[in-house]
Amino acid sequence: MVLIARSSFFNAQRRAFSSSAATAYKVAVLGAAGGIGQPLSLLLKLNDKVTDLALYDLRGAPGVAADVSHVPANSTVTGYLPADGGLEKALTGADVVVIPAGIPRKPGMTRDDLFNTNASIVRDLAKAVGDYAPKAFTLIISNPVNSTVPIVSEVLKSKGVYDPKRLFGVTTLDVLRASRFISQVKGTKPEDEPVTVVGGHSGVTIVPLISQSNHPDISGETLDALTNRIQFGGDEVVKAKDGAGSATLSMAQAAARFTNSLLTSLSGTPVTEPTFVDSPLFKSEGIEFFASKVTLGPSGAETIHELGAVSEYEEKLIEACKVDLKKNIAKGVAFVEQNP
Ligand code: NAI
């Protein structure tokens, strides 16, 4: 305990006196001992903007924290369990909260099949965020993202602390898959292949805008196959893992990248990334959340970009997306109404 207190003290001092105080952040990971949580914690430890890493899980978090804390980077890592107010301690003072808590898919399951278990896990963690870190930027990884983000929003609203600019569904894995898969089609480097992916994060709600990529020429069966692979790429991993879960390593990389984009933006250098946010784009059609390119800044989601010109093919994908997305969002909202 003494050690933890001293570390926190030094961290507070560093924040207070360092000339680069704007780049010192406390990040809390809830679900840190899981398949995503562990590699994500490692990657966050390697991020020099993270000065205080708080790892919380129902089990195993102190072990993960002890392990990660030996990685030679100058930050404090502390593990917390539910006992002794662990969740409150992990969240207090957090600038950013990343939530990968919840069960993953098994073969044959859709993300919506996770709803019954994960909805209440996310609701309860959101309550704690509202109580102990009401100003934190909250990044939701737990599936189904299309419903868990609205759940967090409803909980924070009920506590009077909801700021739509501070809540994000992490859809970065879809973006990274799109870059990787298009690079495989074209024999190029994925880092040279930005692809905007909009909509939501499951099946047909994932809409890659290939017409806006470097390769608007991709068409016919190649376009069908590429689009399908981006929409259902997660299934490849679920099948290959054969009951042992879904994407964890690539997801950790995706979440670490999005967290870094946010921290970079909070520090004053805006970054634009697709992410699932409370969005004006289709509110008139009753769709409160939508992923599109968002410019991040010190207050969070500062500019939500329009989709821009899309092809007829993509227009159809967006129509199909909207039907499912609307239902997924309504399901999340109804869950909190019925199970506050
Ligand atoms: P996992 O089962 O390996 O780990 C989940 C962790 O959450 C476990 O350590 C568990 O103890 C913990 N947990 C459960 N309830 C908790 C609570 N109330 N408080 C704190 N911790 C709690 O699962 P994995 O593979 O890490 O996946 C986590 C979630 O991420 C799943 O819902 C999965 O579907 C989702 N996911 C999201 C992706 C995305 O692109 N947004 C991609 C891949 C997975």
Boltz pocket constraint, residues with backbone or C-beta under 6 A from the ligand:
constraints:
  - pocket:
      binder: B
      contacts: [[A, 30], [A, 31], [A, 32], [A, 33], [A, 34], [A, 35], [A, 36], [A, 37], [A, 56], [A, 57], [A, 58], [A, 59], [A, 99], [A, 100], [A, 101], [A, 102], [A, 103], [A, 104], [A, 105], [A, 114], [A, 118], [A, 121], [A, 124], [A, 125], [A, 140], [A, 141], [A, 142], [A, 143], [A, 144], [A, 145], [A, 170], [A, 171], [A, 172], [A, 173], [A, 174], [A, 201], [A, 245], [A, 246], [A, 247], [A, 248], [A, 251]]
      max_distance: 6.0
